[in-house]
């Protein structure tokens, strides 16, 4: 049987808001994705657009454009890139 892969929680943090967000996102807002839970407020459109990155980070995936695989990844809102999020992994227990 293969070894169990590390599973991570993923923290999504708002790092930039270029103009008022219709969903009310503000710099510093945070959301935590854990196995079957999402803690925090995140608009549906932003969540849907970032789920591939969140899922990849949850299972140790790496993005080739990051110099260090542990650096946070940036993600822009699909609404004209108005809101910019930072995604980072947190090792789960």
Buried (B, 14 or more C-beta within 10 A) or exposed (E): EEEEEEBBBBBBBBBBBEEEBEBEBEEEBBBBBBEEEBEEEBBEEBBEBBEEBBEBBBEEBEEEEEEEEEEBBBBBBBBEEBBBBBBBBEEEE
